């Protein structure tokens, strides 16, 4: 009697079912970050093989240091994008806060007041964004594009041509070494994670981003919450500016140019949807690391800077394309 033969198709189907079963047993949070995490690990493996200097510990610490400022800003952008908002003014808030901190330093303000003044300026800028969007009905793209110019103009009026260096040593600890920036990144992560997962305002962000009108009909205070989201974005842009200013010990009006685009890129590459309703700050960690690892790896391979920009641009396009495909799949389901 011949043994029963197994069809290759049957074996493949059984293997697929096993893989799907194992994947479905993972916690929801792990399933969400697994695709971008695998992409990050694959990218690092490629550079480990191709670039011997990339394997050195100093290369890893440089990546962490260089990721901190962008990550802090991107945490605030994460909240906005989940809620279906967009904040193009964060780069200009970054510059304005740097100038505010510099002016307070020139006035011999103590370092806690410098930090408080900078953070307050960031929150006020965020509140202005939120009020413009909610009270006028101007689309978020246009509103924050306008405030991008306004905040940058104010920064130039306050700080153009002024030497704002030599901050107090205690203030400089915010950005010195590896631990200063990384510690502030952890604080930013913890704040946004708590807001998104443990507060009503955070839960509302997903509802508003998913369908704003349904959220409004459900009794969610959409306009109030949008102002809060922009305040969070402004706060994180301010914190990132203070960390960077402390790191270089110098404030300048030209800080933060195009940072808003890098922040959006980090959030979207990590897997937060450009269309709202889907995302998380854990994904943003991975997205920012993908950008910085890609940049660092290409530098270690001695690739010219303009090719680095091309590579990051391609990654952004692919990430948004995949987000669009996933959104269409969710709509059909």
Secondary structure, DSSP 8 states (H G I E B T S, - for coil): -------HHHHHHHHHHHHHHHHHHS-HHHHHHHHHHHHHHHHHHHHHHH-GGGGSHHHHHHHHHHHHHHHHHHHHHHHHHHTT---TTHHHHHHHHHHHHHHHHHTT--HHHHHHHHHHHHHHHHHHHHHHHHHH---HHHHHHHHHHHHHHHHHHHHTT--EE---HHHHTTTSTTHHHHHHHHHHHHHHHHHHHHSHHHHHHHHHHH-HHHHHHTT--HHHHHHHHHHHHHHHHHHHHHHHHHHHTEE-TTTTTTHHHHHHHHHHHHT--TTSS---HHHHHHHHHHHHHHHHHHHHTT--HHHHHHHHHHHHHHHHHHHHHHHHHHHH-
